[in-house]
Amino acid sequence: MAIKRRHFLMLAAGGLLPAPTPSWATLAESGRWLSCRRESSGQYSACWLTDAGDVTLTIPLPGRGHAIARHPRRAEIVIMARRPGTFMMVADLHASTPIKRIDSPPERHFYGHGVFDAEGRLLYATENDFATGAGVIGIYDAADGYRRLGEFSSHGVGPHELRLLGDGNTLVIANGGIRTHPDRGRALLNREDMRPNLAYVDRTSGQLQGAFGLPDTLHQLSIRHIDLTADDTVCIAMQYEGPANDRPPLVALHRGEPSLRLLTAPEPVQATMHNYCGSVAIDASDQVCAVTSPRGGLVTLWSIAEGDWLGSSPMADCCGVAAGDSAREFVVTNGAGTIVRLTGDTDRWTQTLLSTDTYSNWDNHLLVG
């Protein structure tokens, strides 16, 4: 049985959450997916979802959440505020007070994503030094209440999603090139001089190992979201901030090449995407990536080895996407509360409805719990 949001809020506000019991952990273990949402009441929250799309656990948030990082060794998650938010919420499923808020330091705001090291000792969060516009990676000690230890440069502007490569030491960072300031909300302050890049950075020294940008004609193509295969191929989803009638590539791949490998869908599909990709996920076989386009109302599918377009599947306002159990299988969410399982055979893709919940407007990302 799910914890009712109103009941949980009353307990949390009054400091009356019970001593450690298996209930939180049990509810979390029965879940399969993690996502943020806006409830029909206007409350923002993060949720655990079962394989059937049912909500088992709800965690209230002080504002709109974006991505969620799961601790690799503890029953703990960190929910990041949406850009340009200033909070991250730590949920410890075994603690008597499972919710803890961590605020960004002065002159910083979060950019929506974080990642743990392989042992779970440190959390790395994408941040903005909004006085200078420089991107930074904040370092937080997960063994000491997420005390902030310091920061290093993201080697770009507007770092968004970041991942840890298989060597356990290299962070790959999607520097979107977008400068923001909390006093201006989500306004893009540097549209004319954007310079996005994909940066590889040593997490212990902060030293740049390599940065890969885009041609000058595509300097307004924001590198936003990434996923990794087991061999560290980076699949990239992008958003274009240039003229609406342009049709730039919106998907890219990278693994050791001197430049990003840009991918383009057939022209009608490319036009339908409206220059905006929302999220990216790689399937269980490491052979196919799914890229959502909420503005275009479709999921696009791509071959990772060849870079070929493998088809698309329509779904209004779709954004969150995660790998399923099998090859060519994904789970996709949208802003209307719908969750589907998407499976493919050659270039034909089929949706199976898992759930529809008008109480939930699912947000940008879906994480395998």
Secondary structure, DSSP 4 states (H G I P E B T S, - for coil): -PPPHHHHHHHHHTT-PPSS-HHHHHHHHT--EEEEEEETTS-EEEEEE-TTS-EEEEEEESS-EEEEEE-SSSSEEEEEEPTT--EEEEEETTSSS-EEEEEPPTTEEEEEEEEE-TTSSEEEEEEEETTTTEEEEEEEETTTTTEEEEEEE-SSSSEEEEEE-TTSSEEEEEE------GGGTT--S-GGG---EEEEEETTT--EEEEE---GGGTTEEEEEEEE-TT-PEEEEEEE-S-TT-----EEEESS-SS-EEE---HHHHHHTTTB--EEEE-TTSSEEEEEETTTTEEEEEETTT--EEEEEE-TTEEEEEE-SSTTEEEEEETTSEEEEEEEETTEEEEEEEEE-TTEEEEEEEEE-
